[in-house]
């Protein structure tokens, strides 16, 4: 390993590291550079009890109840919706899982995939070439 040269490790008489500023940089400029983010707001490390109290207060304010309203992965309540591309992606993930775990029979998987495609066909409207050119 390369050892730092003496100019990089100079210390002052009180044991502090001596700072060698580049040419053109004054000690005031350097001090402003070092202190640039002293006034930046930072998060506070709350205790578990404080976090728990905040969550309980927020739940009480929002009037949450323990009903059977579905909750999606983002935490939003209400009916869960998914697009056709979400369903296809999920089918792909399921297929990878089945293959990785040695599924001996894919008939039910193919039935599910066919059902997804059939549902999409029912909701699709075929566009004409005129529709394409009217969008230009």
N, C-alpha and C positions, 0 to 999 in steps of 0.2 A: 504494500500500500504506500501511497505517497504521503509523506508527512508534510503538514503545512509549514511554510517558511516562517521565519521569525517576524516578518512584517504583518502576517495574518494573525499571529498569536500574541502580539504585544499586549502587556497589561499595564495599567496605571499603578501608581504606588499603593492604592487602596484595594488592589486585587480585581478591579473591574477590567473588562476588555476594552482596549483602546480602539476607537472607531477611525478608520482611514477613509475619508470622503473622497470621491472622485473629483477631478479638476472641474471647477465651475459650480460645485454644489456647496452651498454655505451650510453652516451648522443650523441656522434657522430653517432653511429649506428642508434639511434632513429631519429636524424636529417636527415640522408640519407633516412630512411624509409619514413618520412613525405614528403621529397622533391623529391621522386622518379619520380613523373610524372609532374614535373614543366616544362620539355622541350617537353612534348607531344603536338603535333599539335592538335588544336581544331578548330571547325568551328566558323566562325565569324557571328554575328547576323547582317545580311544585312537589310537595310530598304526596304520597299515595292518598292520604286522608283528604288533602285539598282537592286532588283530582276527583276523588269519589264524591265529595260534596258538590263540586261544580257540575258533575254529570247528573247527580240527583236533582239539583236545582233546575237544570236545563230540561230534564224529563218532566218535572212538575210544571214548569212554565209552558211546555208544549202540549200538555194534556195527553201524553201517551197512555195508551191502554193496551192490555194484553189480549187484543182480539185476534182473529184468524186472518187478518189482511196480509196477503203475500208481501214479502220483502225481497227485492232483488239484491244482487251482489254489491251494489253501490250503497245499499242501506235505505233506498227510497221505498216507501210503501205505495201500494196500489197494484193494479194489474200488471203482470210481467209481460212484456212484449219482446219479440225477437224477430229479426229479419230472416229472409230466406238464406242469405249468406251466413248468418249466425248458425242456422240449422245445418247447413252444409259443413261448416267448420266443426260443429259438434259431431256430426256423423264421421268426419275424418278422424277426429280425436278418438271416438269410440272404436273405429276400425283399427287404429294403431294399438289401442288397448287390447282388443280381441286377438290381434295377431301376436302381440308380445306375450300373451298368456296362453297361447296355443288353443284357441277356440276350434273345436272340431267341426262345427256346423255354422255356416253363415246365413242360413235361410231366413231366420227371423231378422237379422240385420238388413238383408236385402229387402224384406217386406217393409221394414221401417223406412228405409231409404226411398222405396217406391211411394210410400204414403206421403213423405215429405214433398217429393216431386209432384205428385198428384195435387196436393193442396196448393202448391205454387202455381200449377197450370190453371186451376180454377180461379185464382186471383189475378191472372195475367190477361192483358189485352194486347193482341198483336197489332203493332203499328204498321202503317202503310208507308210507302216510300214518300208520299206527299207530306206525311207528318215530319219526316226527317228534313225535307227541304224547307218547310215552313219555319223550322227552328233556326235556320241559318240567317 
